[in-house]
Amino acid sequence: QTHILSLSLQAKMSRPVQARRLEGIEKNIWVEFVKLAATYSTVNLGQGFPDFPPPDFLKEAFTRALSGENHMLHQYTRGFGHPPLVKILAQFFGKLLGRDLDPMTNVMVTVGAYQALFCCFQAFVDEGDEVIIIEPFFDCYEPMVKMAGGTPVFVPLRPKAPKDGKLMSSADWQLDPAELASKFSERTKAIVLNSPNNPLGKVFSRGELELIADLCVKHDVLCISDEVYEWLVYDGKEHIRIASLRGMWERTVIIGSAGKTFSATGWKVGWTVGPNRLLQHLRTTHQNSVYHCATVAQEAVAQGFQRELELFGKPESYFIQLPKMLQQKRDWLVQSLDAVGMKPIVPEGTYFLVADISEFKSDVPDVPDSDEPYDSRFAKWMVKNKGLAAIPLSAFYCESHKNNYNHFIRFCFAKEEATLKAANDILQKWKREKTSP
């Protein structure tokens, strides 16, 4: 008996099991806030997914693929992308970029845009390489760079106060050209561009993109261009693809997402588009990680794009109807927040709207000497006490900058009318409680 016990004690591992590359990246905002929202929220405007269905034509394509005669759609397809899907993506993006794209070498399908990002960082970033990240940034960029052994270098968009009491727009948040230029060096391997930007909803202007492009060319830097919200732009704004600017095609990987394009985030179909000299390295990473994406979902997305190519630029195109619908939802939430004194920053694109919570600070007492940014405590208090879930903006900043932007929270307005109305009711009631003696 004692002999068995001493053997089992010896068998316990004493050396660390965790790989060094995981150090310091264990915490994840979504794990924490998704759990809080599930526990307390009656209205969840936190995570970025629609609570309305994808378009009928897409659901029908999925059903046909699932129940049709072609039983091979239940099996593996080509690892780098289902042939019908890469073919239509090459046609579609070829049209947008004004180039002839080869479906086999210029397009690769990934498990959502998230895996496309992972492939980029793993394929391009070496120990000691620097990667420039524009703040506020979609939060996975930083841990993914670190996991690849790289060093993230942060450059913030700086807000400029709007004139004559107008509401601030995401366009008022801008890069300082000198500050941006100072971040480039011989150690810089890549810059991550996210336009339209999550969380701000900023759509980078041609001038801003040219500034970034010139620096990429000058310093021979790659651009990882996260364009998942490419169709979701408002007020007649235009999404400009940085790969279309001079000298940028050969150094840019474009990342897209069927989840955001067709309102089907759970399907996890994403893609990368770019020159073969870059994509060949993504293929190596992909084949040695997930290898393959769901065949049926790829088939349905291929049919969705086929339809959109035929209706390109026509009023019945989903890529025209969806932003129209989302712009109305945005405007509704802007009015609703403005009416209660949560100052919205009007987004030019995406699912998201950031609001200033300064006027609500009296409701959530400050904790002096707390390590946690104020907006994070505010968002937790709000979900527990008001049943309304949102995400703190500081989650989209690096550790040392979190407290500079700690009085904003991010709402997702890609929701059913009933969900937005319920959020408005919570806000109105809260305002009445604040003002009643």
Buried (B, 14 or more C-beta within 10 A) or exposed (E): EEEEEEEEEEEEEEEEEEEEEEEEBEEEBBEEBBEBBEEBBBBBBBBBBBBEEBBEBBBEBBEBBEEEEEEEBEEEBBBBBBBBBBBBBBBBBBEBBEBEBEBBBBBBBBBBBBBBBBBBBBBBBEEEBBBBBBBBBBBBBBBBBBBBBBBBBBBBBEBEEBEEEEEBBBBBBBBEBEEBBEBBEEEBBBBBBBBBBBBBBBBBBEEBBBBBBBBBBEBEBBBBBBBBBBBBBBBEBEBBBBBBBEEBBEBBBBBBBBBBBBBBBEBBBBBBBBBEEBBEBBBEBBEEEBEBBBBBBBBBBBBBBBBBEEBEEEEEBBBBEBBEEBBEBBBBBBEBBBEBBBBBBBBBBBBBBBBBBEBBEEBBEEEEEEEBBBBBBBBBBBBEEBBBBBBBBBBBBBEEBBBEBBBBBBBBBBBEEEBBEBBBBBBEEBBEEEEEE
